[in-house]
Amino acid sequence: MGNFNREKNRLVWFDLPVEDLDRAAEFYRHVLAVGVAIEEFNGTRFGVIDHEDGNGGCLVIQSEEITPAKGPLIYLNVHGRINDAIECVANYGGEVLEEVHSIGPHGLRAIILDTEGNRVALHSDHVDDA
């Protein structure tokens, strides 16, 4: 974790439950346009979402934890490419629950179901550059 995260951010990590790690990693590689490294520790496989200087997250095999209608709603950054990300959602097996819409001075969001059934928000502070 970088100093900025340690000193400024309240959310520093998230675990996103998945049933099929390889399918979920492929989905998030395309939707977020970042790497997802499959790792193993003590016999457990998981996917670490690239986060060099920012907040980190991990895909963990915990199908019993997937609750699309409940629980916290996490916002994943698709900075400047929200329309492209939404296109990837459908192309890689997810579902758009709420199309891209304004959240006032806080930017834009869309709410999706990922390939594993998790409800997550995609966030951008502006519309895609042309």
C-alpha positions as CSV (number, residue, x, y, z in Angstrom):
1,M,0.0,0.0,0.0
2,G,1.4,3.4,-1.0
3,N,1.7,6.3,1.5
4,F,-1.2,8.2,-0.1
5,N,-3.5,5.3,0.5
6,R,-2.2,4.8,4.0
7,E,-2.7,8.4,4.9
8,K,-5.7,9.6,2.8
9,N,-8.0,6.7,1.8
10,R,-10.5,4.9,4.1
11,L,-11.1,2.0,1.7
12,V,-7.8,0.4,1.0
13,W,-8.7,-3.1,-0.2
14,F,-11.7,-5.3,-1.2
15,D,-12.3,-9.0,-1.6
16,L,-14.8,-9.7,-4.3
17,P,-16.3,-13.2,-4.0
18,V,-16.3,-15.4,-7.2
19,E,-17.3,-18.9,-8.1
20,D,-15.1,-19.3,-11.2
21,L,-11.8,-17.4,-10.7
22,D,-10.6,-17.7,-14.3
23,R,-13.9,-16.4,-15.7
24,A,-14.0,-13.6,-13.2
25,A,-10.4,-12.6,-13.9
26,E,-11.1,-12.5,-17.7
27,F,-14.2,-10.3,-17.1
28,Y,-12.4,-7.8,-14.9
29,R,-9.3,-7.6,-17.1
30,H,-11.6,-6.3,-19.9
31,V,-14.1,-4.3,-17.9
32,L,-11.5,-2.4,-15.8
33,A,-8.8,-2.6,-18.6
34,V,-6.1,-3.6,-16.0
35,G,-4.3,-6.8,-15.2
36,V,-5.5,-9.5,-12.9
37,A,-2.8,-11.7,-11.6
38,I,-3.8,-15.2,-10.6
39,E,-1.8,-16.2,-7.5
40,E,-1.7,-19.0,-5.0
41,F,-0.9,-18.9,-1.3
42,N,-1.2,-21.8,1.2
43,G,-3.1,-23.8,-1.4
44,T,-5.6,-21.0,-2.1
45,R,-5.9,-19.5,-5.6
46,F,-7.0,-15.8,-5.9
47,G,-6.8,-13.0,-8.4
48,V,-5.1,-9.7,-7.5
49,I,-6.4,-6.7,-9.5
50,D,-3.6,-4.4,-10.5
51,H,-3.3,-1.4,-8.1
52,E,0.2,0.0,-8.2
53,D,-0.5,3.2,-6.4
54,G,-4.2,3.0,-5.8
55,N,-6.6,1.0,-3.7
56,G,-6.3,-2.7,-4.2
57,G,-8.7,-5.6,-4.6
58,C,-8.8,-9.3,-4.9
59,L,-11.0,-11.9,-6.5
60,V,-11.5,-14.8,-4.0
61,I,-13.3,-18.1,-4.5
62,Q,-16.2,-17.8,-2.1
63,S,-19.4,-18.6,-4.0
64,E,-21.4,-18.7,-0.7
65,E,-20.6,-15.0,-0.2
66,I,-22.2,-13.8,-3.5
67,T,-25.3,-11.7,-2.7
68,P,-26.3,-9.5,-5.6
69,A,-29.3,-7.9,-3.9
70,K,-27.6,-7.3,-0.5
71,G,-24.4,-6.1,1.1
72,P,-22.1,-3.2,0.4
73,L,-22.0,-1.7,-3.1
74,I,-18.3,-1.2,-4.1
75,Y,-17.4,1.3,-6.8
76,L,-14.7,0.3,-9.2
77,N,-12.8,2.9,-11.2
78,V,-13.2,2.9,-15.0
79,H,-11.8,6.5,-15.2
80,G,-12.6,8.1,-18.6
81,R,-13.9,4.9,-20.2
82,I,-17.2,4.1,-18.7
83,N,-19.0,3.5,-22.0
84,D,-16.3,1.1,-23.1
85,A,-16.5,-0.7,-19.8
86,I,-20.3,-1.1,-20.1
87,E,-19.8,-2.5,-23.5
88,C,-17.3,-5.0,-22.1
89,V,-19.8,-6.0,-19.3
90,A,-22.2,-7.5,-21.9
91,N,-19.5,-8.9,-24.1
92,Y,-17.9,-10.8,-21.3
93,G,-20.9,-12.3,-19.6
94,G,-22.1,-9.6,-17.2
95,E,-25.4,-7.7,-17.0
96,V,-26.1,-4.0,-16.8
97,L,-28.6,-3.3,-14.0
98,E,-28.5,0.5,-14.2
99,E,-27.2,2.3,-17.3
100,V,-24.6,5.1,-17.0
101,H,-26.1,8.0,-15.1
102,S,-25.0,11.1,-13.3
103,I,-24.4,11.1,-9.6
104,G,-24.1,14.9,-9.6
105,P,-20.8,16.5,-8.8
106,H,-19.4,13.0,-8.0
107,G,-19.3,11.9,-11.7
108,L,-21.0,9.0,-13.4
109,R,-21.9,5.5,-12.4
110,A,-23.5,2.3,-13.8
111,I,-24.5,-0.7,-11.7
112,I,-23.8,-4.1,-13.1
113,L,-23.9,-7.8,-12.2
114,D,-20.5,-9.4,-12.9
115,T,-20.1,-12.9,-14.3
116,E,-20.3,-14.3,-10.7
117,G,-23.5,-12.5,-9.7
118,N,-21.9,-9.7,-7.7
119,R,-23.6,-6.3,-7.8
120,V,-21.0,-3.6,-8.3
121,A,-20.9,0.0,-9.5
122,L,-18.5,1.3,-12.2
123,H,-17.5,4.9,-11.6
124,S,-15.9,7.6,-13.8
125,D,-15.5,11.3,-13.1
126,H,-16.2,12.1,-16.7
127,V,-17.6,10.6,-19.9
128,D,-15.3,8.8,-22.3
129,D,-12.9,10.8,-24.4
130,A,-13.7,10.7,-28.1
